């Protein structure tokens, strides 16, 4: 079982702009990343799938350091 201190690269992603008025596809991507409210920060693995999701909604989320 992986631990919190594993060496796998991760991304900290912040949901900073609402998906109200956006397409249903973009809303599904926001939910798929695990966001439930604005200004929420989630940690996700840094892999091509997550990067692709973020690339589809760059106007709604930002990657934090």
C-alpha positions as MATLAB code, in Angstrom:
seq = 'XXXXXXXXXXXXXXXXXXXXXXXXXXXXXXXXXXXXXXXXXXXXXXXXXXXXXXXXXXXXXXXXX';
ca = [
       0.000    0.000    0.000;
       1.518    3.372   -0.965;
       2.219    5.846    1.784;
       1.874    9.618    1.815;
       5.649    9.972    1.626;
       6.003    7.952   -1.587;
       8.280    9.353   -4.276;
       5.635    9.396   -7.022;
       5.215   12.852   -8.579;
       1.957   14.614   -7.794;
       0.112   17.737   -8.912;
      -1.634   20.201   -6.613;
      -4.579   21.554   -8.586;
      -6.806   24.444   -7.477;
     -10.381   24.946   -8.700;
     -10.601   28.732   -8.902;
     -13.324   29.582  -11.443;
     -16.875   28.231  -11.536;
     -18.103   25.790  -14.161;
     -21.553   27.418  -14.219;
     -22.440   28.162  -17.818;
     -19.784   25.776  -19.170;
     -20.469   22.688  -21.240;
     -21.494   19.430  -19.601;
     -18.186   17.909  -20.701;
     -16.219   20.516  -18.780;
     -18.426   20.001  -15.728;
     -17.739   16.262  -15.877;
     -14.000   16.911  -15.995;
     -14.223   19.158  -12.924;
     -16.082   16.412  -11.046;
     -13.709   13.757  -12.366;
     -10.771   15.616  -10.848;
     -12.587   15.445   -7.510;
     -13.631   19.061   -7.074;
     -16.796   19.828   -5.114;
     -16.358   23.544   -4.325;
     -14.489   26.632   -5.458;
     -11.010   27.395   -4.112;
     -10.564   23.693   -3.329;
      -7.104   22.186   -3.785;
      -6.697   18.493   -4.610;
      -3.573   16.388   -5.006;
      -3.556   14.046   -7.977;
      -0.840   11.853   -9.521;
       1.183   13.511  -12.256;
       0.317   11.293  -15.211;
      -0.845   11.902  -18.796;
      -4.499   11.273  -17.927;
      -4.648   13.953  -15.238;
      -2.563   16.332  -17.359;
      -5.023   15.849  -20.220;
      -7.994   16.627  -17.980;
      -6.323   19.804  -16.744;
      -5.462   20.793  -20.323;
      -9.168   20.633  -21.239;
     -10.169   23.159  -18.545;
      -7.194   25.521  -18.042;
      -9.592   28.459  -17.656;
     -11.136   26.843  -14.545;
      -8.166   25.363  -12.691;
      -4.548   26.187  -11.950;
      -1.605   23.993  -11.050;
       0.085   25.030   -7.815;
       3.680   24.394   -6.829;
];
